[in-house]
Structure formats: structure tokens, C-alpha cells
């Protein structure tokens, strides 16, 4: 893929992702007073207390955080794409502020709001960008405190959820936690897709026979990994083979016929890039 096309696709991802997050916020999270962390969660709380438009609150937080990220974290590492997401998301929140899906159910709001936010953020992450907000705050906190990135994000989101419990009550704060969980799972789904492959490790005393059977009968590549038996201390190659889900049964049958005593371990491979699987973009 040429660079110009890659840039266009990236901006489509960041704009689409920002719009989806904004719609999820206006349609599902804000009406149900669910504040699952981040700048959007802060804006939900502040709007409830002050009546200020959420978009204004998000701009007032996102822009200083972006500038702080440039100054404190160095250079233009976040680039124009993150700046576009930082500005565009509140803009869509402002444009759709009067949209209404016609129901107020906290559980549905938490689930569908989490799905929408996760889908939007997943698209933004695929563009190697973000929508700004507390992600930048977490990275600044990480740099100056030594905390891990994951703990810094969890700390900031946790403080927002605790604040929502004080303002909206414990029940809605628990719905916010549900929304956070759904968001994380949806991000994984958008980034890695539904096509879970399987990776098999095969230990056999007849590795050449097993290898040729896999190459011939399944038409999948096999990689030999150097290994040593823990009990015998003998050198014994481990065969590694990646297959689609529907090929697992055939793989086990092929290995069984080649070596009934082979030791086979099969586990999930959440994303496989390369020939015979998904191409890199």
C-alpha cells in the first residue's frame, strides 16, 4: 500500500472512530449518567453539576492535555492525526447534542455505549493515533512517576468512576465499570478481528514424517524450534504450525497418523499476519 493511500485510510479511521465515540457518548452514556473514565466521563459529571455543554468541557480538557503532551513528552510524536481526533470528537458531540434514541436504561446504555466507544477507539488505534484525553495524562503520569502505562490509565479512570459514584450513586458507577469492560473487549475485537487462528506445538520422535504430512495434507508451513528434553537432556525439535480454526481437527488427525505418540499443544493465536492469513495494511 502506497504512503498516500495509507494516510487517507488513517484519517478515515480517526474521523470515523471519533464520530462513533461521540455518538456513543451522546446516545447512550450521557443520557444514562454513565461516566466510564476518560475525558468523556469527566464531562458527564461536570455537565450534571454545572449544566455546561459536554463538548465545551471536552475541548477545554483535550486541548491543554495535547499541548502538555507535546511539551512534556517531546516532539510531535502524537502527530496531526491525534490532534484531529482531539478536536473532531467534541465537535461531533456538539453537533449531535440533541440526538435521542428514546430510552433511558442504564444497563443498555452501559453495554451499547461501551461497544460504541470501543469500536471508535479501536479504529483510531488502527490509524496509530488516539482521540487524546486522559490517555495523554496517563502517559505524562507514567513518565514522571514511574508507574506502568496500564496502571496509570486504570488510576485515572478509577478516579473518574469513584467521582461518578459520589455524584450519581454507586449503582451508576457499577454500570460505568461494565461499560469500561465492554469497551476494552470491543477494542480488542476491532483491532484483532473475529478470525482467531490456532497455533500448534508438536513434539515428536518422527518430526520429519510429521512435517511432510502437514506440508502435503494441509498445505501449511511448519517451523522447527530448537528445544531440549528436560528429563533426557536430548535435543528434540518442536514443530510449530499455525492453522485456521476449521483446520485444527485435520491437523490433529494428520499428526496422529504420522506419529500416534506425538505430543500436541494447541492454543489461540489472536492475530496472524502473513501469507495464507491476513495481509498487513
Secondary structure, 3 states (H helix, E strand, C coil): CCHHHHHHHHHHHHHHHHHHHHHHHHHHHCCCCCCCCHHHHHHHHHHHHHCCCHHHHHHHHHHHHHHHHHHHHCCCCCHHHHHHHHHHHHHHHHHCCCCCCCCCCHHHHHHHHHHHHHHHHHHHHHCCCCCCCHHHHHHHHHHHHCCCHHHHHHHHHHHHHHHHHHHHCHHHHHHHHHHHHHHHHHHHHHHHCCCCEEEEEEECCCHHHHHHHHHHHCCCCCEEECCECCCCCCECCEEEEEECHHHHHHHHHHHHHHCCCCEEEEEEECCCECCCCECCC
